Amino acid sequence: MKNKILSISLIFISFVVLATVASATQMTKIGSGSEPAIYDSKVVWTDGGVIHVYDLTTKKDTKISSSAASHPSISGNKLVWHDKSAGMSRLTVYDIKTRAKSYIIQNIAANSIPAIYGNRIVWSANDNVYMRDISTHLQTKIAVGDNPDIYGNKVSYDSYPADNTPQIYVYDITTKKAKDVSQYGDNIASHIYGNKVIWSDFNIKLGNIRMYDIVTKKQIEVTTGDDITGYDTGGAIDINGNNVVYLKHNNLAKMDFGDVYVYNIATGKSKQLSFGNTAQTPVVSGNVVVWSNSGSICMIYC
């Protein structure tokens, strides 16, 4: 009888553990909108030109007044987004704690998409990369290129050399020197975290991800999709910590949509997180992955 009770107890405990694991990996809708960004426990996105800030800990959704916001980026308590609410392209800088707003209006184009780390913001306009320190208000042109991202004192971006094939460069803010880390191919849409730089390679296949380690100076292929198994990524990629997230496209007529996958740098393996080929723009912070899906903002623990 004791053995039977023990067996039942073990089954019940196993069921609880499995249920907990399942619930921890369940996709959750946290809001409506598109273009999510994430930093630690805060997720931001846009919905009808309005900025939303969602706290994963308190589950509180805060709206920031705006009528034409797009492409938000977050670092700590600082937000930046592209804004056309005044009838012109500008970047809005917002402090979550103080609710103070300021604006960047010089060297901003209609396609300027900002990225922020600490007090530094980077973006591109008219094929030039700009950086602004929001604490000193110092703004400088740091490179010729597009699509910049920033982490620490490094900025990644793509630039066209003489042969007109885009390459990925990393600019060191301290030394003011840039290095070509891709060296071949047709490469765009880079992201940087720590010593790792990722980008989409369109040289042979439609957007396979490559990754370069700044310390070891080694480059690897993260994904190797083809037209039989489905194309990996395109331009929808992100990196944080040990995780790289990307889309896998199963319909070449809809390259902006796909299923979300996460690649673990340590194991070298990928795992599928969404199904239906309707996801867009996945982002990651730690083990939290967020993306937009048919007007919803979805979150999952990977």
VOBA-892357 format. One record per residue: residue number from 1; residue in one letter; x, y negated, z negated of N, C-alpha, C, O in turn. Coordinates in steps of 0.001 Angstrom, whole numbers. Each point is the difference from the previous one (the first is absolute). Example, Ala and Ser with C-alpha at 12.3 -4.5 7.8 and 13.67 -1.06 7.14 Angstrom:
2
1, a, 13190, 5690, -7800, -890, -1190, 0, 900, -1200, 0, 1036, 19, -665
2, s, -1386, -1069, 1385, 820, -1190, -60, -770, -1090, -730, 509, -1108, -169
END
This chain:
302
1, m, 840, 1193, 0, -840, -1193, 0, 884, -1257, 0, -285, -964, 711
2, k, 1371, 983, -1521, 910, -1137, -48, 653, -234, 1345, 156, -1136, 448
3, n, 235, 2272, 209, 628, -125, 1313, -963, -606, 1014, 399, -790, 856
4, k, -1707, 1179, -963, -1008, -514, 917, -182, -1504, -204, -75, -774, 954
5, i, 8, 384, -2243, -150, -1425, -312, 1218, -785, 502, -121, -1095, 549
6, l, 1315, 1705, -761, 1225, -640, 453, -2, -178, 1502, 394, -1052, 502
7, s, -842, 2087, 233, -50, -58, 1457, -949, -1093, 467, 309, -759, 918
8, i, -1480, 690, -1572, -987, -1022, 351, 574, -1395, -260, -194, -927, 787
9, s, 911, 803, -1922, 597, -1291, -352, 1046, -422, 1026, 67, -1162, 401
10, l, 751, 2132, 15, 1027, -294, 991, -610, -406, 1330, 496, -908, 668
11, i, -1580, 1586, -283, -695, -348, 1247, -548, -1406, -84, 101, -779, 948
12, f, -695, 455, -2114, -583, -1333, -186, 1085, -1086, 63, -184, -1046, 622
13, i, 1331, 1325, -1289, 1107, -958, 14, 521, -180, 1425, 282, -1119, 427
14, s, -158, 2226, 301, 469, -70, 1381, -946, -823, 849, 423, -796, 838
15, f, -1735, 1003, -1073, -1011, -754, 753, 118, -1498, -272, -106, -820, 913
16, v, 328, 475, -2187, 130, -1407, -381, 1228, -614, 666, -64, -1116, 518
17, v, 1187, 1847, -531, 1231, -490, 604, -181, -212, 1490, 398, -1031, 542
18, l, -1008, 2026, 130, -235, -111, 1434, -931, -1149, 321, 206, -728, 971
19, a, -1236, 566, -1793, -958, -1085, 220, 677, -1349, -178, -279, -953, 728
20, t, 1188, 887, -1724, 719, -1252, -235, 904, -332, 1166, 67, -1152, 431
21, v, 638, 2166, 91, 876, -200, 1145, -810, -434, 1213, 396, -906, 733
22, a, -1554, 1573, -526, -830, -338, 1145, -515, -1419, -81, -20, -722, 997
23, s, -405, 317, -2208, -530, -1347, -155, 1083, -1041, 178, -259, -1111, 464
24, a, 1502, 1485, -844, 1110, -954, 101, 371, -259, 1459, 558, -1051, 315
25, t, -860, 1996, 583, 351, -154, 1399, -1218, -316, 862, 81, 59, 1227
26, q, -1177, -385, -1839, -1216, -303, 740, 35, -1428, 537, 390, -927, -709
27, m, -801, 755, 1973, -62, -1323, 593, -1117, -800, -646, -1097, 517, -209
28, t, 1372, -1780, -110, -965, -875, -657, -156, -1289, 794, 994, -607, 400
29, k, -2218, 190, -173, -252, -1302, 619, 60, -1062, -1094, -710, 96, -1001
30, i, 1551, -1104, 1189, 135, -1040, -1013, -541, -1347, 481, -13, -964, -766
31, g, -429, 882, 2013, -541, -1258, 495, -298, 64, 1476, 107, 1058, 621
32, s, -483, -2195, -57, -296, -106, 1423, 912, -1056, 621, 212, -1066, -577
33, g, 321, 1372, 1749, 869, -944, 673, 1065, 689, 822, -188, 1130, 451
34, s, 1315, -1812, -252, 1080, 530, 825, 1323, -635, -427, 41, -840, -899
35, e, 1034, 1260, 1560, 1349, -546, -215, 471, 56, -1456, 371, -1032, -559
36, p, -377, 2204, -61, 421, 70, -1401, 1504, -156, -177, 788, 316, 891
37, a, -414, -813, -2065, 1388, -31, -452, -23, 395, -1473, -1027, -142, -665
38, i, 2154, 637, 150, 0, 493, -1379, 1329, -305, -665, 1057, 43, 630
39, y, -1133, -354, -1923, 1195, -169, -830, -350, 501, -1393, -877, -558, -660
40, d, 1552, 1598, 215, -282, 622, -1300, -1498, 311, -120, -523, 789, 786
41, s, -168, -1391, -1748, -1409, 343, -222, -972, -960, 683, -1206, 71, -235
42, k, 1721, -966, 1076, -873, -962, 671, -84, 293, 1499, 1013, 187, 673
43, v, -2256, -153, -167, -258, 185, 1427, -684, -1258, 513, -945, -493, -615
44, v, 1419, -24, 1735, -644, -1165, 614, -437, 360, 1415, 598, 856, 652
45, w, -1643, -1521, -196, -472, 195, 1374, -860, -1193, 397, -259, -892, -808
46, t, -180, 889, 2072, -889, -1054, 477, -1351, 595, 361, -100, 1153, 420
47, d, -938, -1966, -594, -1354, 385, 386, -742, -1257, 441, -375, -832, -825
48, g, 170, 704, 2121, -656, -1193, 511, 787, -1263, -240, -582, -1068, -185
49, g, 1915, 1172, 184, 853, -1158, -222, 245, -330, -1451, 734, -942, -300
50, v, -1339, 1704, -626, 166, -209, -1437, 1029, 989, -544, 16, 1164, 400
51, i, 841, -1624, -1307, 1007, 864, -617, -586, 676, -1237, -636, -644, -833
52, h, 863, 1953, 730, -383, 763, -1191, 1261, 481, -710, 958, 432, 641
53, v, -968, -512, -1962, 1068, 564, -829, -643, 1010, -941, -838, -357, -828
54, y, 1233, 1618, 962, -604, 1077, -787, 1042, 574, -941, 1089, 382, 427
55, d, -1425, -322, -1713, 898, 569, -1002, -360, 1468, -206, -1102, 313, -451
56, l, 2031, 589, 782, -265, 1437, -118, -160, 433, -1451, -638, 1018, -271
57, t, 1205, -1773, -666, -96, 349, -1416, -1353, -380, -574, -653, 818, -648
58, t, 229, -2047, 879, -1272, -485, -556, -1175, 219, 944, -1158, -117, -399
59, k, 1471, 441, 1676, -1014, 172, 1053, -818, -1278, 228, -1179, 52, 350
60, k, 1828, -1184, -555, -641, -1295, 210, 391, -555, 1366, 1178, -24, 357
61, d, -2180, -422, 401, 202, -584, 1319, -187, -1517, -103, -1081, -472, -353
62, t, 2132, -285, 661, -52, -1457, -58, 78, -574, 1404, 872, 380, 782
63, k, -1788, -1300, -456, -1, -653, 1301, 721, -1341, -90, -171, -759, -954
64, i, 989, 491, 1984, 687, -1278, 94, -604, -767, 1169, -25, 498, 1126
65, s, -449, -1679, -1380, -717, -776, 1000, 853, -300, 1224, 1081, -580, -104
66, s, -1583, 981, 1253, 617, -301, 1287, -1006, 365, 1074, -843, 873, -206
67, s, 925, -1532, 1345, -959, 288, 1059, 633, 657, 1215, -710, 491, 876
68, a, 2036, -475, -812, 653, 556, 1185, 1354, 592, -350, 1005, -316, 637
69, a, -976, 1175, -1648, 1243, 629, -445, 239, 1305, 745, -945, 701, 363
70, s, 2222, -377, -138, 368, 1276, 617, 1409, 378, -440, 775, -847, -445
71, h, -460, 2122, 575, 1346, 529, -247, 584, -394, -1357, 1055, -631, -50
72, p, -1723, 992, -1054, 545, -335, -1320, 1209, 861, -350, 144, 1128, 473
73, s, 722, -1692, -1318, 1148, 719, -542, 128, -393, -1457, -339, -1125, -368
74, i, 825, 2039, -475, 38, -241, -1442, 1322, 471, -589, 557, 1016, 413
75, s, -67, -1780, -1390, 1166, 381, -789, -177, -583, -1385, -43, -1220, -161
76, g, -61, 2077, -839, -263, -478, -1353, -1330, -720, -65, -1030, 558, 379
77, n, 1041, -1792, -856, -1222, -809, -68, -94, -1019, 1126, -818, -918, -56
78, k, 1657, 1077, 1083, -11, -917, 1125, -648, 654, 1227, 300, 1142, 351
79, l, -1194, -1899, 285, -642, 431, 1242, 361, -966, 1114, 229, -1184, -245
80, v, -179, 1691, 1465, 127, -857, 1169, -826, 612, 1114, -58, 1222, 135
81, w, -583, -2065, 666, -772, 501, 1136, -18, -1040, 1106, 263, -1180, -232
82, h, -583, 1642, 1457, -191, -900, 1129, -1392, -600, -103, -972, 704, -276
83, d, 882, -2013, 499, -1241, -715, -271, -315, -980, 1130, 852, -795, 399
84, k, -2076, 861, 109, -446, -945, 1032, -1208, -809, -471, -719, -572, 820
85, s, 492, 521, -2125, -1187, -666, -525, 8, -1498, 243, -1054, -635, -14
86, a, 2242, 57, 238, 89, -1438, 250, 29, -318, 1489, 261, -1137, 391
87, g, -533, 2161, 454, 7, -207, 1441, 1373, 80, 621, 166, -312, 1179
88, m, 821, 724, -1953, 1366, 156, 483, 634, 1198, -702, -435, 410, -1076
89, s, 1464, 139, 1701, 698, 1128, -613, 935, -489, -1099, 815, -896, 222
90, r, -934, 1480, -1392, 877, -306, -1117, 75, 1223, -901, -788, 933, 157
91, l, 1716, -925, -1089, 84, 1053, -1002, -453, -574, -1331, 434, -1080, -401
92, t, -1308, 1808, -280, -445, -407, -1325, 737, 827, -1045, 43, 1227, 88
93, v, 530, -1897, -1069, 689, 650, -1114, -863, -188, -1241, -428, -1112, -311
94, y, 175, 2226, -403, -939, -38, -1122, 606, 683, -1214, 578, 1082, 108
95, d, -713, -1723, -1268, 462, 578, -1267, -1204, 596, -724, -921, -725, -374
96, i, 927, 2034, 175, -1144, 684, -610, -254, -488, -1418, -1155, -130, -406
97, k, 2209, -141, -354, -166, -420, -1391, -517, -1430, -123, -938, -261, -754
98, t, 1544, -662, 1491, -369, -1413, -137, -1081, -426, 982, -600, -1063, -157
99, r, 351, 1892, 1171, -968, -293, 1063, 415, -1204, 850, -829, -594, 689
100, a, 2089, 245, -741, 500, -1125, 786, 247, 425, 1448, 480, 1102, 264
101, k, -817, -1992, 663, 212, 243, 1419, 994, -1017, 565, 16, -1163, -404
102, s, 796, 1615, 1329, 848, -893, 775, 31, 514, 1439, -421, 1124, 276
103, y, 919, -1952, 633, -87, 349, 1413, 1337, -184, 706, 760, -922, -295
104, i, -498, 1820, 1231, 1160, -110, 888, -545, -316, 1387, -781, 774, 555
105, i, 1185, -1896, -2, -568, -432, 1275, 1033, -119, 1109, -369, -57, 1173
106, q, 1663, 18, -1515, 1036, -121, 1016, 383, 1359, 556, 130, 973, -743
107, n, 50, -913, 2069, 436, 1224, 692, -944, 1168, -241, 440, 1121, -256
108, i, -1739, -1387, 339, -1018, 1036, -136, -739, 133, 1325, -426, -999, 581
109, a, 274, 2232, -104, -711, 263, 1249, -1252, 821, -266, -222, 470, -1116
110, a, -588, -305, 2143, -1249, 740, -149, 237, 1457, -364, -864, 636, -604
111, n, 2035, -97, 967, 310, 1405, -296, 1003, 153, -1140, 617, 1058, -127
112, s, -437, -2074, -697, 931, 89, -1131, -599, 855, -1112, -1030, -343, -580
113, i, 1695, 1463, 292, -448, 913, -1056, 1039, -28, -1122, 1139, 414, 216
114, p, -1502, -892, -1405, 988, -169, -1073, 273, 1285, -773, -842, 895, -72
115, a, 2030, -827, -499, 365, 1025, -982, 679, -713, -1153, 716, -980, 209
116, i, -936, 1463, -1427, 526, -687, -1181, 696, 984, -927, -431, 1141, -167
117, y, 1518, -1612, -429, 673, 743, -1066, 537, -1028, -987, 822, -840, 364
118, g, -1284, 903, -1614, 417, -996, -981, -458, -1382, 422, -1189, -221, 232
119, n, 2128, -712, -133, -316, -1366, 415, 287, -266, 1470, -117, -1137, 456
120, r, 490, 2171, 290, 345, -204, 1405, -1101, 536, 924, -529, 1092, -206
121, i, 205, -1883, 1217, -978, 376, 1008, 688, -20, 1363, 756, -923, 303
122, v, -1017, 1943, 518, 530, 35, 1365, -1152, 166, 977, -1034, 580, -332
123, w, 1223, -1092, 1532, -984, 133, 1076, 698, -350, 1313, 1148, -446, -5
124, s, -1832, 645, 1116, 559, -386, 1292, -950, -935, 724, -1214, 52, -192
125, a, 1783, -903, 1022, -770, -906, 844, 839, -343, 1224, 1150, -422, -120
126, n, -1738, 610, 1297, 694, -317, 1254, 1349, 707, 101, 1006, -591, 392
127, d, -1014, 1888, -761, 1181, 870, 99, 1139, -409, -919, 1156, 326, 270
128, n, -1457, -1026, -1340, 994, -317, -1017, -485, 482, -1360, -1199, -16, -277
129, v, 2127, 445, -569, -316, 458, -1352, 338, -1110, -988, 1104, -545, 6
130, y, -2081, 221, -858, 175, -1058, -989, -111, 576, -1414, -664, 1010, -231
131, m, 1331, -1681, -700, -73, 383, -1405, -197, -1261, -841, 615, -1035, 259
132, r, -1478, 1136, -1266, -235, -1132, -894, 71, 462, -1445, -599, 1007, -376
133, d, 1331, -1748, -416, 42, 232, -1440, -1071, -885, -622, 119, -1225, 16
134, i, -1166, 1841, -565, -1124, -792, -491, 300, -673, -1338, -777, -838, -458
135, s, 1895, 1198, -170, 381, -678, -1241, 793, -1273, 283, -95, -966, -757
136, t, 879, 955, 1841, 805, -1170, 354, -561, -747, 1204, 429, -1115, 296
137, h, -1407, 1740, 412, -594, -569, 1221, 992, -61, 1159, -256, -677, 995
138, l, 1379, 1374, -1113, 983, 21, 1075, -449, 975, 1083, -254, 1172, -278
139, q, 159, -1655, 1502, -442, 825, 1127, 1081, -1, 1069, 503, -1060, 373
140, t, -135, 2259, 131, 1071, 109, 980, -355, 1008, 1076, -752, 945, -240
141, k, 1294, -1152, 1414, -57, 1003, 1072, 1185, 934, -204, 1145, -449, -48
142, i, -1418, 1755, -72, 1097, 922, -298, 368, 902, 1167, 1061, 623, -19
143, a, -1923, -539, 1046, 313, 907, 1104, -922, -259, 1183, -1025, -670, -124
144, v, 1404, 1205, 1256, -872, 66, 1167, -639, 1376, -5, 700, 1007, 101
145, g, -2039, -949, -219, -664, 1296, -74, -1450, -117, -412, -578, -1087, -25
146, d, 2, 2243, -299, -1417, 73, -349, -212, 1049, -1097, 898, 776, -327
147, n, -2118, -779, -231, -478, 1029, -932, 929, 236, -1197, 405, 1139, -236
148, p, -61, -2171, -516, 923, 203, -1126, -674, 612, -1221, -1208, -134, -200
149, d, 2020, 808, -612, -398, 487, -1311, 1160, -299, -947, 1132, -191, 443
150, i, -1413, 150, -1744, 1029, -397, -947, -46, 864, -1246, -1070, 366, -486
151, y, 2264, -44, -26, 136, 678, -1295, 1333, -441, -592, 1044, 130, 639
152, g, -1087, -654, -1871, 1238, -463, -630, 648, -1095, 823, -649, -991, 335
153, n, 1929, 1158, -2, 695, -1006, 809, 203, 459, 1439, 910, -466, 686
154, k, -1782, 1401, -227, 69, 512, 1365, -1302, -281, 754, -1094, 127, -550
155, v, 1238, -513, 1822, -1146, -228, 881, 168, 868, 1239, 1030, -67, 671
156, s, -2028, 873, -368, 19, 784, 1236, -898, -683, 1027, -983, -648, -358
157, y, 1324, 796, 1625, -792, -599, 1079, 398, 651, 1318, 1034, 663, 80
158, d, -1855, -852, 960, 407, 478, 1312, 392, -1181, 881, -569, -1087, -98
159, s, 1551, 1329, 959, 526, -1057, 856, 405, 593, 1341, 367, 1171, 95
160, y, -441, -2009, 947, 292, 454, 1355, 1415, -425, 403, 266, -1193, 147
161, p, 640, 2156, 34, 1335, -341, 494, -34, -251, 1508, -1069, -158, 590
162, a, 2236, 124, 14, 104, -366, 1417, -753, 946, 927, -499, -435, 1038
163, d, 405, 1717, -1386, -675, 955, 890, -1510, 7, -198, -697, 801, 624
164, n, 172, -1691, -1491, -1444, -175, -204, -677, 1206, -618, -1209, 175, 155
165, t, 1966, 662, -856, -566, 1129, -734, 61, -316, -1483, 1092, -169, -543
166, p, -2246, 82, -134, 18, -432, -1402, 754, 965, -908, -153, 1217, 98
167, q, 965, -1784, -979, 767, 750, -983, -362, -491, -1399, -536, -1097, -159
168, i, 831, 1911, -852, -281, -374, -1382, 1277, -519, -651, 1046, 647, 41
169, y, -1156, -1828, -640, 1123, -620, -681, -332, -170, -1483, -1162, -126, -386
170, v, 2207, 125, -425, -124, -315, -1424, 901, -1185, -298, 1205, 35, 248
171, y, -1822, -1097, -791, 712, -1233, -325, 264, -50, -1493, -910, 183, -808
172, d, 2164, -434, 447, 387, -116, -1403, -63, -1479, -395, 753, -819, 527
173, i, -1651, 484, -1453, -197, -1392, -403, 1254, -566, -652, 283, -1191, 127
174, t, 468, 2035, -822, 1210, -459, -701, 1125, -320, 971, 611, -1066, -87
175, t, -332, 1983, 1015, 1109, -192, 936, -414, -749, 1262, 848, -477, 754
176, k, -2164, 378, -529, -552, -643, 1206, 441, 708, 1278, 178, -625, 1046
177, k, -8, 1932, -1153, 377, 806, 1158, -1074, 1040, 289, -655, 499, -915
178, a, 480, -175, 2194, -997, 978, 433, 683, 1194, 658, 1041, -135, 642
179, k, -1650, 1303, -816, 555, 1223, 578, -1089, 759, 743, -1121, 132, -491
180, d, 1460, 371, 1687, -901, 849, 762, 27, 1396, -617, 1029, 673, 47
181, v, -2160, -224, -631, -38, 1300, -658, -671, 1066, 868, 19, 1180, -348
182, s, -606, -1583, 1468, -673, 991, 865, 899, 439, 1129, 63, 1189, 312
183, q, 641, -2130, 315, 1094, 253, 942, -427, 558, 1355, 779, -63, 950
184, y, -1968, 598, -832, -459, 484, 1297, -1510, 134, -59, -593, -68, -1077
185, g, -32, 257, 2235, -1438, 227, 35, -782, -1269, 259, 547, -1012, 438
186, d, -1834, 1086, -716, -946, -1101, 188, -748, -118, -1325, -1008, 676, -205
187, n, 1496, -1528, -693, -384, 82, -1405, -689, -1279, -489, 451, -1107, 294
188, i, -1553, 1273, -1046, -733, -1143, -548, -570, 359, -1374, 126, 1130, -471
189, a, -751, -2122, -151, -820, 178, -1210, 779, 609, -1156, -373, 1054, -516
190, s, 1450, -1712, 108, 817, 538, -1079, -563, -361, -1366, -701, -1000, -153
191, h, 1018, 1831, -842, -282, -280, -1407, 1217, 420, -806, 724, 919, 380
192, i, -507, -1606, -1502, 1187, 261, -799, -380, 140, -1458, -849, -728, -514
193, y, 1504, 1690, -151, -158, 179, -1449, 1307, 563, -533, 482, 1022, 487
194, g, 90, -1682, -1481, 1268, 478, -544, 1063, 23, 1081, 247, -1014, 652
195, n, 381, 2158, -459, 1028, 160, 1032, -526, 658, 1269, 777, 326, 898
196, k, -2088, -130, -818, -584, 693, 1147, -745, -969, 923, -750, -863, -456
197, v, 972, 1025, 1756, -721, -762, 1018, -701, 993, 918, 620, 952, 474
198, i, -1902, -1167, -223, -736, 850, 929, -530, -855, 1146, -192, -1207, -147
199, w, -42, 1848, 1284, -575, -704, 1152, -616, 1020, 958, 184, 1208, -153
200, s, -917, -1719, 1144, -635, 836, 1006, 836, -12, 1277, 322, -1063, 531
201, d, 22, 2245, -48, 830, 158, 1185, -893, 329, 1201, -620, 1062, 48
202, f, 562, -1970, 907, -806, 211, 1200, 854, 345, 1213, -465, -112, 1135
203, n, 1701, 528, -1359, 912, 274, 1105, -452, 1195, 833, -64, -87, 1226
204, i, -248, 1202, -1885, -394, 1210, 713, -1450, 352, -298, -755, 343, 910
205, k, 362, -424, -2174, -1348, 364, -404, -698, -1214, -603, 643, -1009, -290
206, l, -1937, 1105, 104, -763, -1165, -429, 87, -236, -1501, -934, 297, -744
207, g, 2051, -828, 317, 86, -515, -1344, 450, 945, -1084, -435, -153, -1142
208, n, 1285, 1125, 1432, 548, 824, -1078, 798, -867, -967, 630, -979, 400
209, i, -663, 1354, -1686, 671, -793, -1023, 1460, 434, -131, 316, 1188, -64
210, r, 557, -2189, 26, 1398, 230, -334, 312, -719, -1306, -647, -989, -344
211, m, 1632, 1488, -370, 382, -597, -1276, 1513, -103, -88, 722, 930, 359
212, y, -251, -2077, -843, 1426, -253, -139, 320, -294, -1457, -692, -784, -648
213, d, 1738, 1412, 137, 472, -237, -1352, 1157, -994, 57, 1048, 295, 574
214, i, -1239, -1473, -1170, 1006, -1054, 59, 1294, 414, -686, 1077, -430, 412
215, v, -1163, 1259, -1452, 1191, 412, -758, 776, 1088, 731, 1209, -120, 196
216, t, -1908, 1185, 210, 678, 1122, 657, 230, -240, 1487, 798, 689, 635
217, k, -1509, -1677, -87, 80, -352, 1428, -443, 1157, 889, 496, 171, 1113
218, k, -1428, 611, -1616, -529, 1123, 769, -1438, -274, 426, -769, -635, -722
219, q, 423, 1128, 1911, -1334, -168, 550, -631, 1371, 238, 653, 921, 491
220, i, -1948, -802, -852, -701, 1262, 225, -1348, -262, 660, -503, -1124, -17
221, e, -79, 2172, 601, -1369, -55, 490, -932, 463, -1105, 145, 1108, -517
222, v, -1101, -1951, 155, -997, 385, -994, -1105, 821, 644, -459, 988, -573
223, t, 30, -1397, 1766, -1052, 724, 716, 449, 311, 1416, 835, -700, 574
224, t, -1407, 1768, -21, 368, 438, 1350, -1239, 420, 781, 7, 1041, 658
225, g, -1069, -1838, -722, -1247, 352, 677, 129, -30, 1512, 938, -592, 536
226, d, -1877, 1229, 155, -37, -40, 1458, -1451, 32, 459, -916, -23, -822
227, d, 706, 76, 2136, -1359, -83, 518, -789, 1286, -192, -1181, 52, 344
228, i, 1805, 982, -883, -720, 1249, -263, -496, 29, -1439, -1156, 335, -261
229, t, 2037, -688, -670, -373, 66, -1419, -580, -1310, -524, -461, -68, -1139
230, g, 484, -975, 1974, -495, -1313, -445, 1157, -918, -311, 984, 411, -615
231, y, -1100, -1651, 1037, 1086, -962, -200, 49, -470, -1445, -1030, -313, -598
232, d, 2218, 267, 53, 208, -532, -1350, 240, -1496, 74, 806, -476, 800
233, t, -1501, -241, -1626, 168, -1414, -333, -408, -1022, 1037, -1155, -426, -35
234, g, 2008, -7, 962, -272, -1259, 675, 630, -1082, -849, 1175, 111, -351
235, g, -1917, -1163, 6, 564, -1071, -806, -509, -30, -1419, 393, -876, -771
236, a, -1266, 1814, 396, -619, -30, -1332, 814, 851, -966, -278, 1186, -177
237, i, 1290, -1798, -450, 886, 726, -906, 284, -857, -1225, -140, -1222, 36
238, d, 544, 1881, -1127, 411, -724, -1204, 878, 923, -835, -79, 1222, 124
239, i, 919, -1814, -976, 904, 773, -851, 49, -617, -1381, 2, -1222, -149
240, n, 37, 2085, -868, 176, -438, -1377, 510, 1177, -806, -563, 1093, 60
241, g, 1631, -1316, -815, 555, 1092, -793, 401, 1174, 862, 794, -145, 929
242, n, -1337, 1299, -1231, 346, 1232, 702, -993, 350, 1103, 90, 1074, 594
243, n, -1036, -1972, -314, -1077, 323, 928, -37, -910, 1220, 192, -1213, -97
244, v, -443, 1826, 1237, -265, -713, 1251, -1397, 385, 451, -313, 1187, 90
245, v, -539, -2178, 196, -1344, 304, 500, -109, -436, 1448, 654, -950, 431
246, y, -1497, 1664, 319, -161, -297, 1422, -1302, 600, 511, -637, 812, -672
247, l, 259, -1230, 1872, -1153, 577, 678, 462, 1045, 993, 1076, -108, 586
248, k, -1912, 1127, -406, 211, 954, 1075, -1188, -119, 935, -1139, 235, -402
249, h, 1404, -601, 1651, -1060, -264, 968, -385, 1272, 744, 855, 718, 519
250, n, -2127, -460, -480, -495, 1148, 765, -764, -436, 1233, -524, 835, 737
251, n, 456, -2141, -506, -704, -530, 1158, 817, -1173, 537, 27, -1072, -604
252, l, 637, 1279, 1737, 880, -1021, 534, -749, -1233, 479, 606, -1052, 205
253, a, -1932, 1171, -23, -804, -1154, 395, -262, -918, -1191, -422, -1145, 165
254, k, 680, 1667, -1379, -232, -789, -1217, 1246, 56, -879, 10, 633, -1056
255, m, 1050, -1319, 1523, 1278, 79, -687, 8, -742, -1340, 921, 176, -797
256, d, -1936, -1002, 546, -59, -704, -1279, -611, 859, -1105, -10, -397, -1165
257, f, -500, 1576, 1533, -672, 865, -959, 718, 1340, -81, 695, 398, 935
258, g, -867, 303, -2069, 592, 1323, -154, -284, 552, -1375, -867, -502, -716
259, d, 1600, 1538, 346, -76, 564, -1342, 1256, -394, -771, 1090, -84, 567
260, v, -1255, -153, -1855, 1104, -446, -849, 810, 1198, -472, -551, 998, -465
261, y, 1865, -1112, 592, 938, 1002, -503, 1004, -691, -925, 263, -1195, 134
262, v, 287, 1958, -1064, 1074, -505, -844, 1193, 940, 129, -139, 1221, -73
263, y, 1305, -1812, 266, 1250, 737, 133, 818, -197, -1261, 252, -1132, -413
264, n, 161, 2223, -196, 823, -50, -1200, 1474, 38, 407, 461, 980, 585
265, i, 274, -2050, -896, 1395, -93, 419, 851, 1096, -627, 906, 525, 646
266, a, -1187, -175, -1893, 808, 1001, -702, -167, 1391, 595, 976, 732, 162
267, t, -2228, -363, 166, -261, 1348, 513, 67, 79, 1517, 173, 1082, 561
268, g, -311, -2229, 108, -5, -3, 1462, -1270, 573, 595, -4, 447, 1147
269, k, -1080, -456, -1922, -1262, 573, 471, -1120, -1032, -21, 1, -925, -813
270, s, -972, 1103, 1737, -1161, -879, 99, -1261, 701, -470, -116, 1222, 94
271, k, -835, -2011, -606, -1282, 524, -462, -1114, -893, 516, 103, -1226, -44
272, q, -1177, 1850, 537, -1138, -758, 515, -888, -461, -1151, -323, 780, -896
273, l, -77, -2077, 927, -807, -569, -1071, -1420, -343, 433, -901, -21, -837
274, s, 678, -247, 2121, -1343, -350, 473, -358, 838, 1213, 868, 559, 671
275, f, -2165, -483, -403, -491, 807, 1115, -1090, -775, 740, -785, -722, -615
276, g, 743, 875, 1922, -1036, -657, 782, 538, -918, 1082, -759, -477, 843
277, n, 2079, 220, -860, 627, -810, 1033, -552, -1424, 39, -32, -619, 1064
278, t, -407, 87, -2218, -599, -1337, -44, 743, -953, -926, -462, -1121, -210
279, a, 1595, 1528, -349, 746, -833, -942, 862, -1028, 733, 364, 182, 1161
280, q, -48, -1274, -1877, 866, -1041, 532, 918, -539, -1103, -316, 87, -1186
281, t, 1430, -631, 1592, 947, -777, -817, 240, 539, -1410, -313, -689, -971
282, p, 859, 1902, 827, 294, 513, -1350, 1176, -739, -640, 953, -385, 676
283, v, -1043, 196, -2003, 1089, -596, -787, 191, 852, -1249, -895, 751, -388
284, v, 2069, -870, -243, 309, 863, -1131, 763, -768, -1070, 818, -869, 301
285, s, -1104, 1210, -1572, 777, -475, -1144, 66, 1142, -995, -1027, 432, -525
286, g, 2236, 61, 262, 132, 1172, -866, -697, 1189, 623, 328, 399, 1117
287, n, -1299, 180, -1838, -755, 1135, 539, -1427, -399, 372, -871, 860, 126
288, v, 627, -2164, 50, -1320, -484, 401, 43, -426, 1460, 828, -822, 393
289, v, -1727, 1389, 407, -99, -341, 1415, -1367, -629, 254, -1024, 506, -460
290, v, 1024, -1605, 1191, -1235, -728, 306, -60, -236, 1500, 1024, -250, 636
291, w, -2227, 329, -71, -182, -296, 1420, -1426, -487, 237, -858, 106, -877
292, s, 617, -641, 2072, -1357, -396, 374, -605, 1085, 876, 696, 649, 780
293, n, -2007, -462, -923, -682, 1061, 737, -1444, -413, 253, -830, 19, -908
294, s, 539, -394, 2157, -1360, -371, 393, -596, -1068, -917, -1164, 88, -393
295, g, 1962, -1084, 61, -481, -1098, -831, 148, 215, -1488, -345, -879, -789
296, s, 856, 2041, 387, 211, 295, -1426, 1498, -29, -318, 839, 298, 850
297, i, -527, -665, -2098, 1358, 101, -502, 84, 1257, -846, -676, 112, -1023
298, c, 1505, 838, 1447, 84, 1314, -657, 1324, 158, -718, 1022, -528, 438
299, m, -1045, 1264, -1557, 1179, 206, -820, 98, 1467, -388, -1007, 663, -247
300, i, 2248, -168, 198, 234, 1382, -409, 1352, 94, -690, 915, -758, 322
301, y, -782, 1673, -1261, 1287, 286, -624, 666, 1137, 778, -578, 1075, 159
302, c, 1792, -1321, 319, 668, 1025, 817, 920, 872, -870, 646, 915, 510
END
